[in-house]
């Protein structure tokens, strides 16, 4: 998207360098990477960078409304409401499709949002995997409000650890060794000493939680939560001493309730030129006349499950639980990245942190995904190249 950088990168690119990059990842993080890395970073020009920043701020303005919690209370299923919710989220991640406006200029359009952590460790590591094999100029950076890897990692260390020792903080997951994002867990432990622990390994005594490490029982003071209730529901027979809805003496680094509050449920509340119109399905008196231009999304699902791109009025009439769905106007991804054999679409996720004592969140970095399929996910890009996860590099 920055033509001079793209031309130079593509001219220097070879499949051998790409394979060397993957080999380097495997050597440094053996057996941890289970998703495809794209052959290239995304070079983001200043104009698009600035629009992304504004698009994110438009969403933050909604989250900072004094009535935001009241507006989103119904987003939390009663049986999944966790005690001791904090005043604001710890993590914000916003996904934007890269599109073109009516003048042909690149612009972001909101796809989804989460009050939940993403690959915060991997996204400070991945840019270096490109830089070790390819020439990345100093005119671009993966960062916003921090200057470099060291500042970024210090920011996350302060957020994750607070005043606790690293071993008193855990990354909580279900069977972390089986998760596709486990490369991020490995790096979280490498950078900050925070170990991934399975929910089934947590011991509970009164209001205190413990886990075992090197034969010692350690009190858990802080939980960096990576459990998604959607996935937890897939294990109805899971035997645990501790349930997330228990009232216990821990500090949440990313309280689970924010996963529901800042989600697809929030989309209809956002009014921005960078956010396509969205509606709670059960509140619509009549459907849009151009229904072919809308996508149906379940309010309570994760990672694109249940999304329907092609719908009719009859499909909507047949739904008996309309309160669990929204309609969002489709966006048209712009083929914006020049690959050796054609153009590729992309999506950019902004990653923020929000310290408990701060009035505003901090935008730190981004995550990119490239696609040639109808949707961005892996299932729509099988057997294709110049697709997958990547790092946006923003023009300074």
C-alpha positions, 0 to 999 in steps of 0.5 A: 500500500506504500508503492515504493516499499511494496515494489522493493520488497517484492523485487527482493522476495524469494520463496527461499527467504520465506522458507528460511523465515519459517525455519527460523520461527520453528527453530526459535519456537519449535512446534508452536506455530499452527497458523499460516504466516503471510509472505509479507508485512502490510505497509500502511501509509500515513493517511490510512494509519491516521484513519485507523487511529480515528476509527478506533477512537470513535469506538472508544468514545462509545465505550467511555459513555457513562451509560455503556455498562447499562447498554451492554448488561444484556450482552452477558449471559446470566450464567456466565457473569463473573464477579468483581468486574472492573471499571473499564476493559484491560484490552481492546482489539478492533478489526477493520477491513481495508476498503476504498471510499467513494473517492477511491482512497483506502479507508478502514471499515469496522468488522468486529471488536473485542474486550479481550486479549489477542496475540500481544506477545507474538505481535512484538516478536513477529516483525523481527521474523520478517526483519531477519530475512527481508529488508524493512526500512526505518520509515515504517514501524509496527508500533504506535504509542511506544517506540520499540520492542523494549518499550512495548514489552515493558508496558505489557510487563507492568500491565500483566504483573502489577506488583506481583511476582511472575510466578504469581500470575498465570495465563488461564486457558483450557488445554493451552498446549492444544490451542492454535494460539499457543505460540503466543503463550510460549512467548508470554512466558518467555518475555514476562515469566507468565506461564499458561495453566489449564483451568483443570489444574487450578486448585481452590481453597476458600477464596484463594486459588493455587497451581503447581509449579516445579513441585511447589504449590503457588498462590495465584494473585493475578489471572491473564484470562484467555478462556473464551466461554464459547469454547468452554461450552464445548466441554460440558463434562469438564471437571474443575475445582474452580469455575470462572463465576466463583467469587475469589480473591484474584485480580483479573488482567482482562476481566471476562465480562468485557469479552461480552460487553465489547463484542458484536453486541456493541456494533449497533452502538457505534456510529462512525463513517468507519463503521458500517450500519448494524442493527439488532435483528429483533428491533427491526420493524422491517428488513433493509430493502437491499438485504443482499448487502447485509451479513447475519451475525450471531451475537454470541459466537467467536472466530466467525462461527455462524456468520451467514453472508447470503440471507433472505427475508425468509431466512430471517423470518425462520429464526425463532431467537432473533434477539441473538442476531444482528444484521451488519451491512457488508463491506467490500474489501479492497484488493490492496496488496500487490502479490507477485501474481495479483492483488490480495485483500487484508484486515488490520486489527488494532491492539490497545491496553488500558491500565486500571489507573489510566483515563484512556487506553493506549494504542500499541500495535497491530495485527494483520491478516491477508486473504484471497478468499470470500472471508479472511479466516483460514478455512477460506484460504486453504492452499493459497499463498500470500495469505495468513497472519502478518504484521502491519508496518505503519508509515512514520 
